[in-house]
């Protein structure tokens, strides 16, 4: 069955098209478009209509446009609507109305994408599963994910994010989830909010579009839990908690061993043990939220607890990699922890705790012990208290237990200046400056964490570190 036929798309969008077509997928990017895709001519930095001809030349089944581009034949397969963004929203709403899938929407200050990927991993073994690609969680990413959902989907997983007030509610109304999961509440995007309570209230808007008999999955340990509970109860939702204070999915203890986290928990009062193929308390918490969501989706949380071990962090979100400096010598290796996709105070602290608890994959030599090294970039969008948040990192006990801490960026200078002298490494203003120092900074046996906001460009240090192993 095609994803969309021209007649279905015309009906959904109230658009017009003189040519019949069938689309197998949806794309907004001609660099990755596949033959048979419906190209959506969105406008961002450039007008998507400029790329319609190229999309059709690459085999696009049709294009969603607001007018006929000058370099495209008027008889081309064009679905013409008044507004392309609203046309995409209309496709998303139509896709939602035609599916019988059980839908979960995920939001939170940290852990959204990892939680979404965990859900995708475990639910794929319980039914036909469709999930957001990458971090498609904004005003165009959510309807794009909906419009891309096949007819026969059994589980739909949608990540919903925000930078400003008022963004989550309309996206929730489009998704209409049966289950709303909030991972955590922490200082993030503070420039647009007057305190953490406002962030919690905005995240609670995930329940705006919740099904009348829906379920709210809440992090029981956070200080703003009352705000989330109020939001859930306003929609008459059933509440399931996860965390050390939760009744339903409670964390009892965890232990890190090499690259595995062993979790002792209680599921509805019954003792349980599960393993994650990753290190970190934050991942353990996310896993419990995932199991609660699986239960709420009428899935099998016991099966999901086993399948969670199949999940691994993706690039930029805590993935561990072993880098060989000399393929013929196993002791000439170091370990890279790539957590450079994003950062805020909560995710920084989680990364420090994870690194501090990790056991080295490479044993140091008699002359050089294994070192734990952090390369930290600026945290962005923290508002007027951004310097205070950076300074507070230097007081974290897990960070202070590391061997060396390097800092990158003007904001991170405030952290660097108050770091204990014995662990203070280098400070540079830009990531580009730091790259030239790498060969002398990393030695065999080291464990190297790279962490910072995407806008700090500290993620650009990751590939040069990998390439140290290609000499």
C-alpha positions in Angstrom: 0.0 0.0 0.0 1.5 3.4 -0.9 2.0 5.9 1.9 -0.1 8.5 0.0 -2.0 8.6 -3.3 -2.7 11.9 -5.0 -6.5 11.5 -4.3 -5.8 10.9 -0.6 -3.4 13.9 -0.4 -5.8 16.2 -2.2 -8.6 15.3 0.2 -6.4 15.8 3.2 -5.0 19.2 2.1 -7.8 20.6 0.0 -5.2 21.1 -2.6 -5.2 20.6 -6.3 -3.2 18.4 -8.7 -3.8 17.5 -12.3 -1.6 14.4 -12.4 -2.2 11.1 -10.5 0.7 9.8 -8.4 1.6 7.5 -5.6 4.2 8.2 -2.9 6.1 5.7 -0.8 7.7 8.2 1.5 8.1 11.9 2.4 11.2 14.1 2.2 12.1 17.8 2.8 15.7 17.4 1.6 16.8 16.7 -2.0 20.2 15.5 -0.6 18.6 12.4 0.9 15.4 12.1 -1.1 14.5 8.7 -2.5 12.7 7.8 -5.7 9.0 7.7 -5.0 9.1 10.2 -2.2 6.7 13.2 -1.9 8.9 16.3 -1.7 7.7 19.0 0.7 8.8 22.4 -0.5 9.2 24.0 3.0 10.9 27.4 3.4 13.6 27.8 6.0 16.9 29.5 5.1 16.0 29.0 1.5 12.7 28.5 -0.3 12.0 24.8 -0.9 10.4 25.7 -4.3 14.0 26.3 -5.6 14.6 22.6 -5.2 11.4 21.1 -6.7 12.9 20.6 -10.2 15.9 18.8 -8.6 13.6 16.6 -6.4 11.6 15.6 -9.5 14.7 14.8 -11.4 15.8 12.5 -8.6 12.6 10.5 -8.9 10.2 12.3 -6.5 6.7 11.0 -7.0 5.3 14.6 -6.6 6.0 17.8 -4.7 3.8 19.7 -2.2 4.0 23.4 -3.3 2.2 26.7 -2.9 2.8 27.7 -6.6 4.4 26.3 -9.7 8.1 27.0 -9.7 9.4 28.9 -12.7 11.7 26.0 -13.8 9.0 23.3 -13.5 6.5 22.3 -16.1 2.9 23.2 -15.0 1.9 19.6 -15.9 4.4 18.1 -13.4 3.0 16.1 -10.4 2.5 19.1 -8.1 0.1 19.2 -5.2 -0.7 22.9 -4.9 -1.9 24.2 -1.6 -2.3 27.7 -0.1 0.5 27.2 2.4 3.1 24.4 2.3 3.5 24.3 6.1 -0.2 24.0 6.7 -0.4 21.4 3.9 2.2 19.3 5.8 0.1 19.8 9.0 -3.0 18.6 7.1 -1.2 15.5 5.9 -0.1 14.8 9.5 -3.6 15.2 10.9 -5.0 12.9 8.2 -2.3 10.3 8.9 -3.2 10.4 12.5 -6.9 10.0 11.9 -6.5 7.0 9.6 -4.3 4.9 11.9 -5.2 2.4 14.6 -1.7 2.7 16.1 -1.1 3.2 19.9 0.7 6.5 20.1 3.2 7.8 22.7 4.6 11.3 22.8 7.9 12.0 24.6 9.1 15.3 26.0 11.4 16.6 28.7 14.4 18.8 29.3 16.9 16.0 28.9 16.8 12.4 27.5 14.0 12.8 24.9 15.9 11.3 22.0 17.5 8.5 24.0 14.1 7.6 25.5 12.5 7.7 22.1 15.2 5.4 20.6 14.8 3.0 23.6 11.1 2.8 22.9 11.7 2.3 19.2 14.1 -0.6 20.0 11.9 -2.5 22.3 8.5 -1.9 20.6 9.9 -3.1 17.3 9.9 -6.6 18.7 6.2 -6.2 19.7 4.6 -4.7 16.6 5.1 -2.6 13.5 6.7 0.6 14.9 7.1 4.1 13.5 9.2 6.7 15.3 10.6 10.2 14.8 13.8 10.4 12.8 16.8 11.9 14.6 15.5 14.9 16.6 12.5 15.8 14.4 10.6 17.2 17.3 9.6 20.8 16.3 6.8 22.5 14.4 7.7 20.8 11.1 9.4 17.6 12.4 6.4 16.4 14.3 3.9 16.7 11.4 6.5 15.3 9.0 6.9 12.2 11.2 3.1 11.9 11.4 2.6 12.2 7.6 5.4 9.6 7.1 3.6 7.0 9.3 2.5 3.9 7.3 -1.2 2.8 7.4 -0.4 -0.4 9.2 1.7 1.0 12.1 0.9 -0.5 15.5 3.1 1.7 17.7 3.9 5.3 17.0 6.6 7.2 18.9 6.8 11.0 18.7 9.4 13.2 20.2 8.1 16.8 21.0 10.5 19.6 22.0 10.4 23.3 22.5 12.5 26.4 22.8 9.8 28.9 23.7 6.4 28.9 25.5 3.4 27.7 23.5 5.2 25.2 21.3 4.2 21.9 22.8 0.4 22.2 23.0 -0.3 22.5 19.3 2.1 19.6 18.5 0.4 17.4 21.1 -3.0 18.3 19.6 -1.7 17.0 16.2 -0.2 13.8 17.6 -3.2 13.0 20.0 -1.1 10.5 22.0 -2.6 7.7 24.1 0.5 8.1 26.4 2.5 11.2 27.3 5.9 10.6 28.8 8.0 13.4 30.4 11.6 12.3 31.0 12.8 15.1 33.3 12.6 18.8 34.1 15.9 20.8 34.3 17.3 24.2 33.4 17.3 24.3 29.5 16.2 27.0 27.1 16.0 29.3 30.2 16.3 32.4 28.0 12.6 32.1 27.2 11.3 31.2 30.6 11.1 32.8 34.1 12.3 29.9 36.1 12.1 26.1 36.3 8.4 26.1 37.2 7.5 27.7 33.8 9.5 25.0 32.0 7.6 22.3 33.9 4.3 23.9 33.1 5.3 24.0 29.4 6.3 20.4 29.4 3.0 19.4 31.0 1.3 20.8 27.9 2.2 17.4 26.3 -1.1 16.3 27.9 -3.1 18.9 26.0 -3.8 16.4 23.1 -3.9 13.3 25.3 -6.6 10.7 24.6 -9.5 10.9 27.1 -8.4 7.6 28.6 -4.8 8.4 28.3 -1.8 7.7 30.6 0.8 10.1 31.9 4.3 8.8 32.6 6.1 11.1 35.1 9.5 11.3 36.7 8.7 10.9 40.4 12.0 12.3 41.8 11.9 15.9 40.4 11.1 19.0 42.5 8.4 20.1 40.1 6.5 16.9 40.1 3.4 18.6 41.5 3.1 20.8 38.4 3.3 17.8 36.1 0.7 15.9 38.2 -1.6 18.9 38.0 -1.3 19.0 34.2 -2.0 15.2 33.9 -5.0 15.3 36.2 -6.4 18.2 34.2 -6.9 15.8 31.4 -8.1 13.0 33.7 -5.1 10.9 32.9 -4.0 7.8 34.7 -0.5 8.5 36.2 2.4 6.1 36.2 5.6 7.2 37.9 9.2 6.1 37.5 12.3 6.8 39.7 13.5 6.1 43.2 10.3 7.5 44.7 7.9 5.9 42.3 5.4 3.2 43.2 5.0 1.7 39.7 8.5 1.6 38.3 11.0 2.1 41.1 14.8 2.2 40.8 16.3 0.4 43.8 20.0 0.3 42.9 22.4 0.2 39.9 25.9 -0.9 39.3 28.2 0.0 36.4 30.5 -2.7 35.0 32.7 -1.9 32.0 30.1 -0.8 29.4 27.0 -2.3 31.1 24.7 -0.9 33.7 22.9 -3.5 35.9 19.6 -2.1 37.3 17.8 -3.4 40.3 14.2 -2.3 40.2 10.6 -3.0 41.3 7.9 -3.3 38.7 4.5 -2.9 40.4 6.1 -4.1 43.6 7.8 -7.1 42.1 11.6 -7.3 42.1 13.3 -7.1 38.7 16.8 -6.9 37.3 17.6 -5.6 33.8 20.8 -4.6 32.0 21.6 -1.7 29.7 24.3 -1.6 27.1 25.4 1.8 28.3 26.6 3.5 31.5 24.7 6.1 33.4 22.0 6.7 36.0 20.1 8.9 33.6 19.9 6.1 31.1 18.6 3.8 33.8 15.9 6.3 34.7 14.9 6.7 31.1 14.7 2.9 30.8 12.2 2.7 33.7 10.1 5.4 32.0 10.2 3.3 28.8 8.9 0.2 30.5 6.1 2.2 32.1 5.2 3.5 28.6 5.2 0.0 27.2 2.7 -1.1 29.8 0.6 1.9 29.1 0.6 1.1 25.4 -0.7 -2.4 26.2 2.6 -3.9 25.3 4.7 -6.4 27.3 7.1 -4.6 29.7 8.7 -7.9 30.7 9.8 -8.6 27.1 10.8 -4.9 26.7 13.1 -5.2 29.8 15.0 -7.9 28.1 15.1 -6.2 24.7 16.4 -2.9 26.3 19.9 -4.5 26.2 19.7 -4.2 22.4 19.7 -0.4 22.5 22.9 1.6 22.4 23.4 5.4 22.6 23.6 7.1 19.3 26.4 9.3 18.1 26.7 12.5 20.1 24.5 11.1 23.0 27.0 9.1 25.1 28.2 6.5 22.6 31.5 4.9 23.7 34.1 4.1 21.1 37.5 2.4 21.3 40.1 4.2 19.2 43.3 2.3 18.2 46.5 4.3 17.9 48.3 1.2 16.7 46.3 -1.8 15.3 49.0 -4.2 16.1 49.2 -3.3 19.8 46.1 -3.6 21.9 47.5 -1.4 24.7 47.8 1.5 22.2 44.1 2.4 22.5 42.0 5.0 24.2 38.3 5.4 24.7 36.1 8.2 23.3 32.7 9.1 24.9 30.8 11.2 22.3 28.2 13.2 24.2 28.6 16.4 22.2 25.1 16.8 20.6 23.7 19.0 23.4 24.2 20.1 27.0 22.5 21.7 29.9 23.4 21.6 33.6 21.4 18.4 34.2 22.9 16.5 31.3 26.4 17.7 32.2 26.1 16.4 35.7 24.7 13.1 34.3 27.7 12.8 32.0 30.2 13.5 34.8 28.6 10.8 37.0 28.7 8.3 34.1 32.4 9.0 33.3 33.3 8.8 37.0 31.7 5.4 37.3 33.1 3.9 34.1 35.8 1.2 34.2 38.4 1.7 31.5 38.2 -0.6 28.6 42.0 -0.2 28.2 44.2 -0.9 31.1 47.0 1.6 31.6 50.7 0.6 31.7 53.0 0.7 34.6 54.4 4.0 33.5 51.0 5.6 32.6 47.7 4.9 34.3 44.3 5.2 32.6 43.1 8.8 32.9 39.6 10.2 32.8 39.5 13.4 30.7 36.6 15.8 30.1 36.5 18.3 27.2 33.6 20.7 28.0 32.0 23.2 25.7 29.7 26.1 26.5 26.1 25.4 27.6 23.8 27.8 25.6 20.3 29.3 26.1 20.6 29.4 29.9 19.5 33.0 30.3 20.7 35.6 32.8 22.1 33.0 35.2 24.3 31.2 32.6 27.6 32.1 34.3 26.3 30.8 37.6 25.3 27.5 35.9 28.8 27.2 34.4 30.5 27.9 37.7 28.4 25.3 39.5 29.8 22.6 37.3 33.3 23.0 38.9 31.8 22.1 42.3 30.4 18.8 41.1 32.0 15.9 43.0 32.0 13.6 40.0 33.8 16.2 37.9 36.3 16.8 40.6 37.1 13.1 40.7 38.4 13.2 37.1 42.0 13.5 36.1 41.9 16.4 33.7 39.2 18.9 32.6 39.6 21.0 29.5 37.2 23.9 28.7 36.2 25.4 25.4 34.3 28.7 25.0 33.8 32.1 26.6 31.1 30.8 29.0 33.0 27.8 30.0 35.9 30.1 31.1 33.9 30.8 34.3 34.0 27.1 35.1 37.7 26.7 34.2 38.7 29.6 36.5 37.3 27.9 39.6 38.3 24.3 38.8 40.6 22.6 41.3 44.1 23.3 40.1 45.1 19.6 40.1 42.5 18.8 37.4 42.6 22.0 35.4 43.7 21.4 31.9 43.6 23.9 29.0 41.1 26.6 28.1 40.6 27.9 24.6 38.0 30.3 23.2 37.0 28.1 20.2 36.8 24.5 19.3 39.0 25.2 16.3 41.9 26.2 18.5 41.5 23.1 20.6 42.0 20.7 17.6 45.6 21.5 17.2 46.4 20.4 20.7 44.8 16.9 20.5 47.8 14.8 19.7 49.6 15.8 22.8 46.6 15.7 25.1 45.4 12.1 24.6 47.4 9.1 25.4 46.9 5.3 25.4 44.5 4.1 28.1 42.7 7.5 28.4 38.9 7.8 28.6 37.9 11.1 26.9 34.4 12.7 27.3 33.4 15.4 24.9 30.3 17.4 26.0 28.8 20.7 25.1 25.9 22.4 23.4 25.7 22.0 19.7 26.1 25.7 19.1 29.4 25.7 21.0 30.9 23.6 18.1 32.6 21.3 20.6 31.1 18.4 18.5 33.6 19.3 15.8 36.4 18.1 18.0 35.0 14.5 18.0 36.0 13.5 14.4 39.6 14.8 14.9 39.8 12.7 18.0 38.6 9.7 16.1 41.2 10.4 13.3 44.0 10.1 15.9 43.5 6.4 15.3 44.0 6.7 11.6 47.6 7.7 11.7 
